[in-house]
Amino acid sequence: MYRGRGRTTRGGRPFYRGGYSDQSSNPDYGMSESRGRRSPWSGSRHSNHENAAVYRPRMPLPVGSGLRGQNDTLETQGTSDALSHCSSSMGLNPSVEGEKIELSLVEVTESCAVSLLHHDLSHNVNISGSVDKSEPSQERSPPQSSSGIDDLNQVKCQAVIEPFDICLPKIGTPVMLKPSLLVKNREKRNEIKRSAEGQIGNVLRPGMVLLKKYLSLGDQVKIVRACRALGLGSGGFYQPGYRDGAKLHLKMMCLGKNWDPETGNYGDLRPIDRAVPPGIPREFFQLVEKVIKDSHSLVQLKTKASHVEHILPSMKPNICIVNFYSASGRLGLHQDKDESPESLHKGLPVISFSIGDAAEFLYSDQREVDKAEKVELESGDVLVFGGSSRHIFHGVTAIKQKTAPGSLLEETNLRPGRLNLTFREY
């Protein structure tokens, strides 16, 4: 017999060879059940099986609608009434055997399913068909506020920062050889000579001053120890990166305000771990104030200008970015232009301290390495650029290894590399 053609038994259910049909397992589910006539699924108004009582859903019924699978028993009177009302309103005669209610889908459309859903939801029928008017459904999760989601994302985004020590640990006998007495005496004589004759400085260009060997050995030791203590605490040294995932070839710590390399913005918290930046030590303020005063004196001496403030403005720093470059550390040409528009418009200078190994420093009006000028920044050097030189491109191309003063290493056990502090006013 042709699979699409079946016989109808007295009970009204279609019969195929092998037993009663089950559309969920019938491979011809959805095809015409009688040759030459359209099936109920195709929208025909006639069928050979008007008394068929098999409920065949087109789509999965909604959870909580009170309806179960086809030919299942509906145990609630409210649901039975709903089915009877829906079928009678459409001119159908459902057959009831015991407690079983079966409907034919010959004339059942989606409107009937909507009516059933509305009726069952009004009686709060759960998935087993029983009526529950007292307790709401426990399957729905409570809505989560946007602030709760933000807090959850904030916790997930907080990273664990491993402390970075800029000084090597002193374990056992130090491997580093102590500088000879001759080297110590030479460094002390040079320091006394600089103090008696004044600092050796150069005006590299208008608004740009280099003070050679400006920081004494004692000042450098104090700076290293202060940075080490701050760097091991909350908001200390970490390896910053950009939005694309690239990492800078240095360790960074911000004092006063945090600077985010990904956004270029300043803030009161570090986004990566929500840490508060440490404050700027008082001794640092005193050194910056002295640097500005001596830079003005040098500019006036070299240029004979009467108003040095017009060439190199004064400033009171509230930001200090501390970078530690390892032996392979570097920083490409860039501009420091993330401060406030007022600070940039006035040309308030950036003041840079160099401690440890020497570095090759490039600066230019354009972002081209070939056209940039080069200067070597040694331990104790201070570089100042402001006024018309405030927006220069600058960067570090290389760190010269084993060039740090031996006495500094002896006192601090500073790692190989360069410690750099840049002060600015936001």
Buried (B, 14 or more C-beta within 10 A) or exposed (E): EEEEEBEBEEEBBBEBEEEEBEBEEBEBEEEBBBEEEBBBBEEEEEBBBEBBBBBBBEEEBEEBBBBBEBBEEBBBEBBBEBBBBBBEEBEBEBBEEEEEBBBBBBBBEEEBBEBBBEBBEEBBBBBEBEBEEEEEEEEEEEEEEEEEEEEEEEEEEEEEBEEBEBBBEEEEEEEEEEBEEEEBEEBEEEBEEBEEEEBEBEBBBBBBBBBBBBBEBEBBBBBBBBBBEBBBEBBBBBBBEEEEEEEBBBBBBBBBBBBBBEEEEBEEBBBBBBBEBBEBBEEBBEBBBEBBEBBBBBBBEEEEBEEBEEBBBBBEBBBBBBBBBBBEBBBBBEEBEBBEEEBBEBBBBBBBBBBBBBBBBBBBEEEEBEEBEEBBBBBBBBBBBBBBBBEBBBBBBBBBEEBBBBBBBBBBBBBBBBBBBBBBBB
